[in-house]
Amino acid sequence: MHKGTAVLRILNVQLSDNGQYRCVIQNGSFYSETVIELTVAALGSHPQLLVEVTKSGQLRLECKSEGWFPQPKVQWMDSEGGEISAESETHTQDKGGLFHVTTSLLLREASQKNLTCSIWNPELSQRKEELLSIAGQFSLSPHCAPTKWV
């Protein structure tokens, strides 16, 4: 302690360090106690997009990201920022406690020109996004359009 200031330093923070810490300072007759809440958060990887044509000729978009804590919020947005309902969304947690997310969207027509997959960490108030632009009208043929990561 220097000039009445106490510092609690936790090095190499892990997810398991999340929680409350009780700090006690005693020097002669002086006694002080406080509780500190440590919130651990992790910003995951940049989203990856997979584009494929289904057997019925629709465009299926899949967005993946990993390494998030706590569990992230995921959404698809149109070019005006309006939310588009996902076809599916799965969250898994690895052995280290980090979350992996996969979400997919099925496009039946080329009405959406720009689509964004947005993954947001509410604890950090930070997001990572990936934009997909569809140029012109697309004609979907399952025979000539391969699956592709973008």
N, C-alpha and C positions, 0 to 999 in steps of 0.2 A: 504494500500500500504506500502510495506516494501522494502527499498533499491531500489526503482525504478521498482519494480516488481508488477504487478497487476494480480490477479487470478480471473477468472470467474468460479465458481463452480455451477454446476447444479446437484442437487440430485434427485434420483428416476426418471431418464430420461424416458420419454414416447415417442411413435412414433410422437405424436403431437408436440413435442419439436423440431423436425427437422426444420432447416431453418437458417436464418441469425439473428445475434444479434449485436447490435450496443453498443459498450462500450465507455463511456465518462469519462475521468478523469480530474478533475479540482481542482487545489490547488493554491489559490491566483491567480497570473497572469499566472500560468502554465495551459495549456489546451492541451489535447491529445484525439484523437478519432480514433477508429478502428472498422472495421466490421469483425465479426467472423462467419464462416459457421459451423454449427453443423450438422453432418450427423449421423443419427441414423440407426443402423442395428441390425438384430437379426439372430442368427444361429439357425436353426430349429432342430427338433428331428431327431434321427437316422432313416434312412429309414427302413420301414417294407416291407417284400416281401410276397405276396400271390401267391401260385401256384395252378392252377386248370387245369383239363382236360376238353376241350370243347366237345360238342356233336359229333363233327366231328373227335375227337381223337387227336386234337392238344394240345400243352401245352401253356397255357396262363399265363404270369407272370404279376403281378401288383405290383407296388412300390409306397408306400405312405409316406409322411412326412408332418409335420405341424410346424407352428411357425416361418416362415421365413419373413425377411424384409431386403431389398426390394424383389420383386418377384424373386425367384431363377431360375437358369438355370438347366435344367434336361437333362441327356443323359444316354443311355444304351451303354455299351462298351463290346466288345469281349475280349478274353484272351490276344490279342496283343494290346489292347487299342484303336482299331478301333471303330468308332461310328456305332451303329446299329439304324436304323429308328424305332421309336416307332409306335405302332398301334394307340395309342391315348395319349393325355396329357391334363389335366385340371388343372387350377389354380383358386382357390376361395380365397376370403378375408373374415376373420371373423370380428365381430363388433369392435374388438380392432385394426384392420388394418393389422393383421398378415396373411401371405399367407399359404395356404395349397395346396399341389400338389399331383396329382395322375397320374401315367403314366403306360401304359401297353404295352406288347410286346407279339406277337404270334409266337411260334416256330412250324414250320411245320416238322422239322426233328431234329435229335440229332447232328447236325453239330457243334453246339457251346457247348463246354465242360465247360467253365467258362464264366459267364455273370456278369456284374457289373452295378448296378443302382447308378448313381452318381448325387448328387444334390449340386449345387455350388452357394454360395453367392458372386456375383461379387464385392460388396462393401467391403467385408472383405477379399476377395481372399481366402476363406476357403470352403472346401467341406466335405460332409459326404457321405459315400459309403456303399453299402451292396453287398457282393459277393455271387453268387449262383453257386455251382459246380455241374455238372451233371456227375455222375460216370457211365462209360460204355454206351452202347446203351440203350435207353429207348423205351419200347413198350407201346404205349398209348392205354389204354382201358377206355372209359368213365364209364364203369360199376364198375370198381374196384379202381379207383383213386379219392379219395375225395379232396375237396378244403382244403387247409392247409396254415396257416400263418407260415412263417419261420423267 
